[in-house]
């Protein structure tokens, strides 16, 4: 019984770790894209207003 529990916990732990890494990378990529696009909008704001 303990062996089955050990294998289940190992699989769940590995899966959770993989999902965490994917979420981290996606969050960093999305944040970077938002910062770049926001900076471009602020930079081009003066062209729109003139």
PQR file of N, CA, C, O and H, with PARSE charges and radii, in Angstrom:
ATOM      1  N   UNK A   1       0.825  -1.198   0.000 -0.4000 1.5000
ATOM      2  CA  UNK A   1       0.000   0.000   0.000 -0.0000 2.0000
ATOM      3  C   UNK A   1       0.867   1.259   0.000  0.5500 1.7000
ATOM      4  O   UNK A   1       0.575   2.223  -0.707 -0.5500 1.4000
ATOM      5  N   UNK A   2       1.925   1.240   0.792 -0.4000 1.5000
ATOM      6  CA  UNK A   2       2.809   2.406   0.860 -0.0000 2.0000
ATOM      7  C   UNK A   2       3.512   2.665  -0.459  0.5500 1.7000
ATOM      8  O   UNK A   2       3.769   3.813  -0.823 -0.5500 1.4000
ATOM      9  H   UNK A   2       2.162   0.456   1.366  0.4000 1.0000
ATOM     10  N   UNK A   3       3.823   1.586  -1.177 -0.4000 1.5000
ATOM     11  CA  UNK A   3       4.505   1.725  -2.459 -0.0000 2.0000
ATOM     12  C   UNK A   3       3.593   2.405  -3.492  0.5500 1.7000
ATOM     13  O   UNK A   3       4.046   3.251  -4.262 -0.5500 1.4000
ATOM     14  H   UNK A   3       3.614   0.654  -0.881  0.4000 1.0000
ATOM     15  N   UNK A   4       2.315   2.033  -3.503 -0.4000 1.5000
ATOM     16  CA  UNK A   4       1.346   2.640  -4.417 -0.0000 2.0000
ATOM     17  C   UNK A   4       1.174   4.118  -4.098  0.5500 1.7000
ATOM     18  O   UNK A   4       1.115   4.950  -5.003 -0.5500 1.4000
ATOM     19  H   UNK A   4       1.946   1.345  -2.878  0.4000 1.0000
ATOM     20  N   UNK A   5       1.094   4.442  -2.821 -0.4000 1.5000
ATOM     21  CA  UNK A   5       0.972   5.839  -2.393 -0.0000 2.0000
ATOM     22  C   UNK A   5       2.210   6.631  -2.790  0.5500 1.7000
ATOM     23  O   UNK A   5       2.094   7.768  -3.249 -0.5500 1.4000
ATOM     24  H   UNK A   5       1.143   3.767  -2.086  0.4000 1.0000
ATOM     25  N   UNK A   6       3.382   6.055  -2.621 -0.4000 1.5000
ATOM     26  CA  UNK A   6       4.638   6.716  -2.980 -0.0000 2.0000
ATOM     27  C   UNK A   6       4.670   7.041  -4.476  0.5500 1.7000
ATOM     28  O   UNK A   6       5.071   8.140  -4.859 -0.5500 1.4000
ATOM     29  H   UNK A   6       3.477   5.132  -2.248  0.4000 1.0000
ATOM     30  N   UNK A   7       4.253   6.097  -5.323 -0.4000 1.5000
ATOM     31  CA  UNK A   7       4.247   6.321  -6.769 -0.0000 2.0000
ATOM     32  C   UNK A   7       3.240   7.404  -7.150  0.5500 1.7000
ATOM     33  O   UNK A   7       3.517   8.238  -8.011 -0.5500 1.4000
ATOM     34  H   UNK A   7       3.928   5.204  -5.012  0.4000 1.0000
ATOM     35  N   UNK A   8       2.072   7.389  -6.510 -0.4000 1.5000
ATOM     36  CA  UNK A   8       1.049   8.393  -6.802 -0.0000 2.0000
ATOM     37  C   UNK A   8       1.525   9.781  -6.424  0.5500 1.7000
ATOM     38  O   UNK A   8       1.354  10.729  -7.191 -0.5500 1.4000
ATOM     39  H   UNK A   8       1.846   6.711  -5.810  0.4000 1.0000
ATOM     40  N   UNK A   9       2.118   9.908  -5.255 -0.4000 1.5000
ATOM     41  CA  UNK A   9       2.629  11.205  -4.797 -0.0000 2.0000
ATOM     42  C   UNK A   9       3.752  11.684  -5.711  0.5500 1.7000
ATOM     43  O   UNK A   9       3.852  12.880  -5.984 -0.5500 1.4000
ATOM     44  H   UNK A   9       2.256   9.139  -4.632  0.4000 1.0000
ATOM     45  N   UNK A  10       4.580  10.791  -6.177 -0.4000 1.5000
ATOM     46  CA  UNK A  10       5.678  11.163  -7.082 -0.0000 2.0000
ATOM     47  C   UNK A  10       5.139  11.707  -8.404  0.5500 1.7000
ATOM     48  O   UNK A  10       5.643  12.704  -8.920 -0.5500 1.4000
ATOM     49  H   UNK A  10       4.499   9.819  -5.955  0.4000 1.0000
ATOM     50  N   UNK A  11       4.107  11.047  -8.954 -0.4000 1.5000
ATOM     51  CA  UNK A  11       3.518  11.514 -10.218 -0.0000 2.0000
ATOM     52  C   UNK A  11       2.853  12.870 -10.046  0.5500 1.7000
ATOM     53  O   UNK A  11       3.031  13.768 -10.869 -0.5500 1.4000
ATOM     54  H   UNK A  11       3.697  10.237  -8.534  0.4000 1.0000
ATOM     55  N   UNK A  12       2.096  13.009  -8.982 -0.4000 1.5000
ATOM     56  CA  UNK A  12       1.402  14.275  -8.739 -0.0000 2.0000
ATOM     57  C   UNK A  12       2.412  15.395  -8.508  0.5500 1.7000
ATOM     58  O   UNK A  12       2.225  16.503  -9.011 -0.5500 1.4000
ATOM     59  H   UNK A  12       1.952  12.279  -8.314  0.4000 1.0000
ATOM     60  N   UNK A  13       3.460  15.130  -7.770 -0.4000 1.5000
ATOM     61  CA  UNK A  13       4.490  16.135  -7.521 -0.0000 2.0000
ATOM     62  C   UNK A  13       5.188  16.560  -8.800  0.5500 1.7000
ATOM     63  O   UNK A  13       5.437  17.747  -9.008 -0.5500 1.4000
ATOM     64  H   UNK A  13       3.612  14.230  -7.362  0.4000 1.0000
ATOM     65  N   UNK A  14       5.505  15.605  -9.652 -0.4000 1.5000
ATOM     66  CA  UNK A  14       6.142  15.927 -10.932 -0.0000 2.0000
ATOM     67  C   UNK A  14       5.235  16.724 -11.839  0.5500 1.7000
ATOM     68  O   UNK A  14       5.674  17.669 -12.495 -0.5500 1.4000
ATOM     69  H   UNK A  14       5.303  14.641  -9.483  0.4000 1.0000
ATOM     70  N   UNK A  15       3.965  16.347 -11.879 -0.4000 1.5000
ATOM     71  CA  UNK A  15       3.004  17.073 -12.703 -0.0000 2.0000
ATOM     72  C   UNK A  15       2.796  18.495 -12.219  0.5500 1.7000
ATOM     73  O   UNK A  15       2.722  19.431 -13.016 -0.5500 1.4000
ATOM     74  H   UNK A  15       3.608  15.579 -11.346  0.4000 1.0000
ATOM     75  N   UNK A  16       2.702  18.650 -10.907 -0.4000 1.5000
ATOM     76  CA  UNK A  16       2.532  19.983 -10.336 -0.0000 2.0000
ATOM     77  C   UNK A  16       3.747  20.857 -10.614  0.5500 1.7000
ATOM     78  O   UNK A  16       3.604  22.045 -10.905 -0.5500 1.4000
ATOM     79  H   UNK A  16       2.761  17.890 -10.260  0.4000 1.0000
ATOM     80  N   UNK A  17       4.910  20.293 -10.530 -0.4000 1.5000
ATOM     81  CA  UNK A  17       6.134  21.035 -10.823 -0.0000 2.0000
ATOM     82  C   UNK A  17       6.157  21.478 -12.286  0.5500 1.7000
ATOM     83  O   UNK A  17       6.515  22.618 -12.581 -0.5500 1.4000
ATOM     84  H   UNK A  17       5.026  19.328 -10.294  0.4000 1.0000
ATOM     85  N   UNK A  18       5.780  20.590 -13.195 -0.4000 1.5000
ATOM     86  CA  UNK A  18       5.765  20.938 -14.622 -0.0000 2.0000
ATOM     87  C   UNK A  18       4.751  22.046 -14.906  0.5500 1.7000
ATOM     88  O   UNK A  18       5.049  22.988 -15.639 -0.5500 1.4000
ATOM     89  H   UNK A  18       5.489  19.664 -12.955  0.4000 1.0000
ATOM     90  N   UNK A  19       3.568  21.935 -14.334 -0.4000 1.5000
ATOM     91  CA  UNK A  19       2.543  22.965 -14.534 -0.0000 2.0000
ATOM     92  C   UNK A  19       3.013  24.296 -13.960  0.5500 1.7000
ATOM     93  O   UNK A  19       2.784  25.344 -14.566 -0.5500 1.4000
ATOM     94  H   UNK A  19       3.325  21.169 -13.738  0.4000 1.0000
ATOM     95  N   UNK A  20       3.660  24.271 -12.813 -0.4000 1.5000
ATOM     96  CA  UNK A  20       4.181  25.495 -12.208 -0.0000 2.0000
ATOM     97  C   UNK A  20       5.203  26.184 -13.098  0.5500 1.7000
ATOM     98  O   UNK A  20       5.188  27.409 -13.223 -0.5500 1.4000
ATOM     99  H   UNK A  20       3.845  23.420 -12.321  0.4000 1.0000
ATOM    100  N   UNK A  21       6.075  25.426 -13.706 -0.4000 1.5000
ATOM    101  CA  UNK A  21       7.089  25.990 -14.597 -0.0000 2.0000
ATOM    102  C   UNK A  21       6.426  26.609 -15.829  0.5500 1.7000
ATOM    103  O   UNK A  21       6.820  27.688 -16.271 -0.5500 1.4000
ATOM    104  H   UNK A  21       6.087  24.431 -13.604  0.4000 1.0000
ATOM    105  N   UNK A  22       5.425  25.929 -16.380 -0.4000 1.5000
ATOM    106  CA  UNK A  22       4.720  26.453 -17.554 -0.0000 2.0000
ATOM    107  C   UNK A  22       4.015  27.754 -17.221  0.5500 1.7000
ATOM    108  O   UNK A  22       4.076  28.709 -17.996 -0.5500 1.4000
ATOM    109  H   UNK A  22       5.105  25.052 -16.021  0.4000 1.0000
ATOM    110  N   UNK A  23       3.343  27.802 -16.073 -0.4000 1.5000
ATOM    111  CA  UNK A  23       2.642  29.018 -15.659 -0.0000 2.0000
ATOM    112  C   UNK A  23       3.628  30.154 -15.428  0.5500 1.7000
ATOM    113  O   UNK A  23       3.346  31.295 -15.795 -0.5500 1.4000
ATOM    114  H   UNK A  23       3.294  27.026 -15.444  0.4000 1.0000
ATOM    115  N   UNK A  24       4.765  29.869 -14.833 -0.4000 1.5000
ATOM    116  CA  UNK A  24       5.785  30.888 -14.581 -0.0000 2.0000
ATOM    117  C   UNK A  24       6.303  31.481 -15.882  0.5500 1.7000
ATOM    118  O   UNK A  24       6.389  32.702 -16.015 -0.5500 1.4000
ATOM    119  H   UNK A  24       4.994  28.943 -14.534  0.4000 1.0000
ATOM    120  N   UNK A  25       6.647  30.634 -16.838 -0.4000 1.5000
ATOM    121  CA  UNK A  25       7.180  31.096 -18.120 -0.0000 2.0000
ATOM    122  C   UNK A  25       6.118  31.906 -18.868  0.5500 1.7000
ATOM    123  O   UNK A  25       6.417  32.956 -19.437 -0.5500 1.4000
ATOM    124  H   UNK A  25       6.577  29.642 -16.729  0.4000 1.0000
ATOM    125  N   UNK A  26       4.885  31.412 -18.863 -0.4000 1.5000
ATOM    126  CA  UNK A  26       3.809  32.126 -19.551 -0.0000 2.0000
ATOM    127  C   UNK A  26       3.566  33.485 -18.913  0.5500 1.7000
ATOM    128  O   UNK A  26       3.355  34.473 -19.617 -0.5500 1.4000
ATOM    129  H   UNK A  26       4.643  30.559 -18.401  0.4000 1.0000
ATOM    130  N   UNK A  27       3.593  33.543 -17.590 -0.4000 1.5000
ATOM    131  CA  UNK A  27       3.387  34.812 -16.886 -0.0000 2.0000
ATOM    132  C   UNK A  27       4.482  35.820 -17.176  0.5500 1.7000
ATOM    133  O   UNK A  27       4.203  37.001 -17.380 -0.5500 1.4000
ATOM    134  H   UNK A  27       3.764  32.741 -17.018  0.4000 1.0000
ATOM    135  N   UNK A  28       5.714  35.370 -17.196 -0.4000 1.5000
ATOM    136  CA  UNK A  28       6.832  36.275 -17.486 -0.0000 2.0000
ATOM    137  C   UNK A  28       6.739  36.783 -18.923  0.5500 1.7000
ATOM    138  O   UNK A  28       6.975  37.964 -19.181 -0.5500 1.4000
ATOM    139  H   UNK A  28       5.941  34.410 -17.031  0.4000 1.0000
ATOM    140  N   UNK A  29       6.398  35.898 -19.857 -0.4000 1.5000
ATOM    141  CA  UNK A  29       6.276  36.304 -21.264 -0.0000 2.0000
ATOM    142  C   UNK A  29       5.139  37.309 -21.442  0.5500 1.7000
ATOM    143  O   UNK A  29       5.297  38.311 -22.139 -0.5500 1.4000
ATOM    144  H   UNK A  29       6.206  34.940 -19.648  0.4000 1.0000
ATOM    145  N   UNK A  30       3.998  37.041 -20.814 -0.4000 1.5000
ATOM    146  CA  UNK A  30       2.861  37.956 -20.933 -0.0000 2.0000
ATOM    147  C   UNK A  30       3.174  39.306 -20.300  0.5500 1.7000
ATOM    148  O   UNK A  30       2.826  40.345 -20.861 -0.5500 1.4000
ATOM    149  H   UNK A  30       3.869  36.227 -20.248  0.4000 1.0000
ATOM    150  N   UNK A  31       3.816  39.306 -19.156 -0.4000 1.5000
ATOM    151  CA  UNK A  31       4.184  40.558 -18.497 -0.0000 2.0000
ATOM    152  C   UNK A  31       5.143  41.379 -19.329  0.5500 1.7000
ATOM    153  O   UNK A  31       4.998  42.597 -19.426 -0.5500 1.4000
ATOM    154  H   UNK A  31       4.099  38.462 -18.701  0.4000 1.0000
ATOM    155  N   UNK A  32       6.110  40.733 -19.921 -0.4000 1.5000
ATOM    156  CA  UNK A  32       7.074  41.429 -20.768 -0.0000 2.0000
ATOM    157  C   UNK A  32       6.393  42.051 -21.986  0.5500 1.7000
ATOM    158  O   UNK A  32       6.682  43.187 -22.359 -0.5500 1.4000
ATOM    159  H   UNK A  32       6.228  39.744 -19.842  0.4000 1.0000
ATOM    160  N   UNK A  33       5.482  41.287 -22.601 -0.4000 1.5000
ATOM    161  CA  UNK A  33       4.766  41.819 -23.763 -0.0000 2.0000
ATOM    162  C   UNK A  33       3.904  43.017 -23.380  0.5500 1.7000
ATOM    163  O   UNK A  33       3.820  43.979 -24.144 -0.5500 1.4000
ATOM    164  H   UNK A  33       5.248  40.364 -22.298  0.4000 1.0000
ATOM    165  N   UNK A  34       3.262  42.981 -22.215 -0.4000 1.5000
ATOM    166  CA  UNK A  34       2.438  44.099 -21.771 -0.0000 2.0000
ATOM    167  C   UNK A  34       3.276  45.348 -21.522  0.5500 1.7000
ATOM    168  O   UNK A  34       2.862  46.454 -21.872 -0.5500 1.4000
ATOM    169  H   UNK A  34       3.330  42.200 -21.594  0.4000 1.0000
ATOM    170  N   UNK A  35       4.441  45.181 -20.925 -0.4000 1.5000
ATOM    171  CA  UNK A  35       5.324  46.321 -20.661 -0.0000 2.0000
ATOM    172  C   UNK A  35       5.793  46.942 -21.976  0.5500 1.7000
ATOM    173  O   UNK A  35       5.789  48.165 -22.117 -0.5500 1.4000
ATOM    174  H   UNK A  35       4.778  44.283 -20.640  0.4000 1.0000
ATOM    175  N   UNK A  36       6.192  46.119 -22.930 -0.4000 1.5000
ATOM    176  CA  UNK A  36       6.679  46.629 -24.213 -0.0000 2.0000
ATOM    177  C   UNK A  36       5.563  47.361 -24.958  0.5500 1.7000
ATOM    178  O   UNK A  36       5.777  48.455 -25.481 -0.5500 1.4000
ATOM    179  H   UNK A  36       6.195  45.126 -22.816  0.4000 1.0000
ATOM    180  N   UNK A  37       4.370  46.758 -25.008 -0.4000 1.5000
ATOM    181  CA  UNK A  37       3.257  47.406 -25.712 -0.0000 2.0000
ATOM    182  C   UNK A  37       2.836  48.696 -25.019  0.5500 1.7000
ATOM    183  O   UNK A  37       2.501  49.670 -25.694 -0.5500 1.4000
ATOM    184  H   UNK A  37       4.196  45.869 -24.583  0.4000 1.0000
ATOM    185  N   UNK A  38       2.843  48.728 -23.703 -0.4000 1.5000
ATOM    186  CA  UNK A  38       2.509  49.955 -22.980 -0.0000 2.0000
ATOM    187  C   UNK A  38       3.503  51.060 -23.260  0.5500 1.7000
ATOM    188  O   UNK A  38       3.121  52.218 -23.429 -0.5500 1.4000
ATOM    189  H   UNK A  38       3.115  47.938 -23.154  0.4000 1.0000
ATOM    190  N   UNK A  39       4.786  50.705 -23.311 -0.4000 1.5000
ATOM    191  CA  UNK A  39       5.808  51.703 -23.610 -0.0000 2.0000
ATOM    192  C   UNK A  39       5.645  52.251 -25.026  0.5500 1.7000
ATOM    193  O   UNK A  39       5.830  53.448 -25.250 -0.5500 1.4000
ATOM    194  H   UNK A  39       5.095  49.764 -23.174  0.4000 1.0000
ATOM    195  N   UNK A  40       5.303  51.390 -25.979 -0.4000 1.5000
ATOM    196  CA  UNK A  40       5.090  51.844 -27.355 -0.0000 2.0000
ATOM    197  C   UNK A  40       3.892  52.793 -27.435  0.5500 1.7000
ATOM    198  O   UNK A  40       3.945  53.797 -28.145 -0.5500 1.4000
ATOM    199  H   UNK A  40       5.153  50.419 -25.797  0.4000 1.0000
ATOM    200  N   UNK A  41       2.820  52.483 -26.715 -0.4000 1.5000
ATOM    201  CA  UNK A  41       1.646  53.352 -26.721 -0.0000 2.0000
ATOM    202  C   UNK A  41       1.965  54.725 -26.138  0.5500 1.7000
ATOM    203  O   UNK A  41       1.536  55.745 -26.679 -0.5500 1.4000
ATOM    204  H   UNK A  41       2.777  51.667 -26.138  0.4000 1.0000
ATOM    205  N   UNK A  42       2.703  54.755 -25.057 -0.4000 1.5000
ATOM    206  CA  UNK A  42       3.069  56.041 -24.440 -0.0000 2.0000
ATOM    207  C   UNK A  42       3.969  56.830 -25.377  0.5500 1.7000
ATOM    208  O   UNK A  42       3.824  58.045 -25.505 -0.5500 1.4000
ATOM    209  H   UNK A  42       3.051  53.926 -24.618  0.4000 1.0000
ATOM    210  N   UNK A  43       4.896  56.144 -26.033 -0.4000 1.5000
ATOM    211  CA  UNK A  43       5.813  56.808 -26.963 -0.0000 2.0000
ATOM    212  C   UNK A  43       5.055  57.420 -28.147  0.5500 1.7000
ATOM    213  O   UNK A  43       5.369  58.529 -28.579 -0.5500 1.4000
ATOM    214  H   UNK A  43       5.014  55.157 -25.929  0.4000 1.0000
ATOM    215  N   UNK A  44       4.063  56.702 -28.666 -0.4000 1.5000
ATOM    216  CA  UNK A  44       3.321  57.155 -29.842 -0.0000 2.0000
ATOM    217  C   UNK A  44       2.134  58.044 -29.491  0.5500 1.7000
ATOM    218  O   UNK A  44       1.441  58.512 -30.396 -0.5500 1.4000
ATOM    219  H   UNK A  44       3.807  55.801 -28.315  0.4000 1.0000
ATOM    220  N   UNK A  45       1.882  58.288 -28.239 -0.4000 1.5000
ATOM    221  CA  UNK A  45       0.756  59.110 -27.815 -0.0000 2.0000
ATOM    222  C   UNK A  45       0.877  60.523 -28.363  0.5500 1.7000
ATOM    223  O   UNK A  45      -0.125  61.139 -28.727 -0.5500 1.4000
ATOM    224  H   UNK A  45       2.444  57.908 -27.505  0.4000 1.0000
ATOM    225  N   UNK A  46       2.068  61.025 -28.422 -0.4000 1.5000
ATOM    226  CA  UNK A  46       2.274  62.407 -28.894 -0.0000 2.0000
ATOM    227  C   UNK A  46       1.966  62.554 -30.376  0.5500 1.7000
ATOM    228  O   UNK A  46       1.501  63.611 -30.801 -0.5500 1.4000
ATOM    229  H   UNK A  46       2.882  60.525 -28.126  0.4000 1.0000
ATOM    230  N   UNK A  47       2.214  61.521 -31.170 -0.4000 1.5000
ATOM    231  CA  UNK A  47       1.904  61.564 -32.599 -0.0000 2.0000
ATOM    232  C   UNK A  47       0.389  61.598 -32.817  0.5500 1.7000
ATOM    233  O   UNK A  47      -0.091  62.248 -33.746 -0.5500 1.4000
ATOM    234  H   UNK A  47       2.592  60.662 -30.825  0.4000 1.0000
ATOM    235  N   UNK A  48      -0.343  60.920 -31.986 -0.4000 1.5000
ATOM    236  CA  UNK A  48      -1.809  60.886 -32.127 -0.0000 2.0000
ATOM    237  C   UNK A  48      -2.409  62.234 -31.734  0.5500 1.7000
ATOM    238  O   UNK A  48      -3.366  62.685 -32.365 -0.5500 1.4000
ATOM    239  H   UNK A  48       0.046  60.392 -31.231  0.4000 1.0000
ATOM    240  N   UNK A  49      -1.877  62.873 -30.724 -0.4000 1.5000
ATOM    241  CA  UNK A  49      -2.439  64.103 -30.202 -0.0000 2.0000
ATOM    242  C   UNK A  49      -2.136  65.315 -31.075  0.5500 1.7000
ATOM    243  O   UNK A  49      -2.816  66.336 -30.975 -0.5500 1.4000
ATOM    244  H   UNK A  49      -1.100  62.507 -30.212  0.4000 1.0000
ATOM    245  N   UNK A  50      -1.128  65.212 -31.926 -0.4000 1.5000
ATOM    246  CA  UNK A  50      -0.743  66.357 -32.767 -0.0000 2.0000
ATOM    247  C   UNK A  50      -1.518  66.370 -34.046  0.5500 1.7000
ATOM    248  O   UNK A  50      -1.326  67.260 -34.875 -0.5500 1.4000
ATOM    249  H   UNK A  50      -0.575  64.382 -32.007  0.4000 1.0000
TER
END
